[in-house]
């Protein structure tokens, strides 16, 4: 039977299923862990904390890689490593990680070049009281292969810890997380 909230018309069991979904929870924990590590590394290197590192793209480790790696491992663990869902999760993970270290990284390099060109152009056209604005271009949008690797490693480690906590702490079967052991 479907329960719904009168204000939003959202079936309540969908919300319950979402917040109790092991794959979803692990994916979020993987992403948050990577973002926190990234913020700590940035704060140590730059000697100041910037909130943008907690929410922003780019940097070490890749939050997106952690997200998809944790998702893929949890899909395999919960549903089975020979399942089509695990296969799709692996394909999505490969595409996301390739994009992070390829297309998005090149976008960041292009942003740096555009900023340099605009600085030269702005010096040249000062007399017109106009400026080419590139200050909003993001430079940190992609990742090096090493950042993607450590992001993936972060997601895998978070997933393994999550599985261990469920298995040993809450009595879930170690092979699949379908139901607690009786």
C-alpha positions in Angstrom: 0.0 0.0 0.0 1.3 3.4 -1.0 1.4 6.1 1.7 1.8 9.7 0.6 2.3 13.1 2.1 -0.7 15.3 1.5 1.3 18.4 0.7 3.8 16.9 -1.7 2.0 13.9 -3.1 5.3 12.0 -2.8 4.8 8.3 -1.8 6.4 8.0 1.6 7.6 4.5 1.0 9.8 5.8 -1.8 11.5 8.2 0.6 11.9 5.4 3.1 13.4 3.1 0.5 15.8 5.9 -0.6 17.1 6.6 2.9 17.5 2.9 3.6 19.1 2.0 0.3 22.6 0.7 1.0 23.9 1.6 -2.5 22.6 5.2 -2.2 23.9 5.7 1.3 27.4 4.3 0.4 27.6 6.5 -2.7 26.9 9.6 -0.6 29.3 8.6 2.1 32.0 7.9 -0.6 31.4 11.4 -2.2 31.4 13.2 1.2 34.5 11.4 2.3 36.4 12.4 -0.8 35.2 16.0 -0.5 36.3 16.2 3.1 39.7 14.7 2.3 40.0 17.2 -0.6 39.1 20.1 1.7 41.7 19.0 4.3 44.4 18.6 1.7 43.6 22.1 0.2 43.6 23.7 3.7 47.0 22.2 4.6 48.5 23.2 1.3 47.0 26.7 1.2 47.0 27.2 5.0 43.4 28.3 4.9 40.0 26.6 4.6 37.9 27.5 1.6 34.3 26.3 1.5 34.5 26.0 -2.3 36.9 23.0 -2.0 34.2 21.2 0.0 31.6 21.6 -2.7 33.7 22.3 -5.8 35.0 20.2 -8.7 38.6 19.3 -9.3 41.4 18.5 -6.8 42.6 15.4 -4.9 40.8 13.0 -4.7 38.1 13.0 -7.2 34.7 13.1 -5.5 32.9 11.8 -8.7 35.3 8.9 -9.0 34.7 8.0 -5.3 30.9 8.3 -5.9 30.8 5.9 -8.9 33.3 3.5 -7.5 31.5 3.1 -4.2 28.2 2.7 -6.1 29.6 0.0 -8.4 31.1 -2.0 -5.5 27.9 -1.8 -3.5 25.8 -2.8 -6.5 28.0 -5.9 -6.9 27.9 -6.7 -3.3 24.2 -6.2 -2.8 22.9 -7.7 -6.1 25.8 -9.8 -7.3 28.9 -9.3 -9.3 27.4 -11.1 -12.3 24.3 -9.0 -12.4 23.4 -6.6 -15.2 23.1 -3.8 -12.6 26.7 -4.3 -11.6 27.7 -4.3 -15.3 25.9 -1.0 -15.9 27.5 0.5 -12.7 31.0 -0.4 -13.9 30.3 1.1 -17.3 29.0 4.3 -15.8 32.0 4.4 -13.4 34.4 4.0 -16.4 32.7 6.8 -18.4 32.6 9.2 -15.4 36.3 8.6 -14.5 37.4 8.9 -18.2 35.4 12.1 -18.5 36.9 13.5 -15.2 40.5 12.9 -16.4 39.8 13.7 -20.1 37.2 16.2 -21.2 36.8 18.0 -17.9 40.5 18.3 -17.4 40.9 19.8 -20.8 38.1 22.3 -20.1 40.1 23.5 -17.1 43.3 23.9 -19.2 41.2 25.9 -21.7 39.9 28.1 -18.9 43.5 29.0 -17.9 44.4 29.8 -21.5 41.3 32.0 -21.9 42.1 33.9 -18.7 45.6 34.6 -20.0 44.3 35.8 -23.4 41.7 38.0 -21.7 44.4 39.6 -19.5 46.4 40.5 -22.6 43.3 41.7 -24.4 42.2 43.8 -21.4 45.6 45.5 -21.3 45.3 46.2 -25.0 41.8 47.7 -24.9 42.0 49.7 -21.7 41.3 52.9 -23.5 37.8 51.7 -24.4 36.7 51.2 -20.7 35.6 47.7 -21.5 36.8 44.4 -20.2 36.7 40.8 -21.2 35.3 39.1 -18.1 36.7 35.6 -17.5 36.9 35.7 -13.7 33.9 33.3 -13.5 35.6 30.6 -15.5 36.3 27.6 -13.4 39.9 26.4 -13.7 39.6 23.4 -11.3 37.0 21.3 -13.2 38.9 18.1 -14.1 41.3 15.7 -12.5 44.7 14.2 -13.2 44.7 10.4 -13.6 46.3 10.2 -10.1 43.4 12.2 -8.6 40.9 9.9 -10.4 42.7 6.8 -9.1 42.7 8.0 -5.5 39.1 9.1 -5.8 38.2 5.6 -7.0 40.3 4.1 -4.2 38.4 6.3 -1.7 35.1 5.0 -2.9 36.2 1.4 -2.8 37.6 1.8 0.7 34.4 3.5 2.0 32.3 0.7 0.4 34.4 -2.0 2.0 34.1 -0.3 5.4 30.4 0.1 4.9 30.0 -3.6 4.1 32.2 -4.6 7.1 30.1 -2.5 9.4 26.8 -3.9 8.1 28.2 -7.5 8.1 29.8 -7.5 11.5 27.9 -4.7 13.3 24.4 -5.4 12.2 24.4 -9.1 11.3 24.0 -8.9 7.5 25.2 -11.8 5.5 28.7 -11.1 4.2 28.0 -12.1 0.6 24.8 -10.1 -0.1 23.1 -7.4 1.9 19.5 -8.6 1.2 18.5 -9.4 4.7 19.9 -9.6 8.2 20.9 -13.1 9.4 18.3 -14.7 11.6 
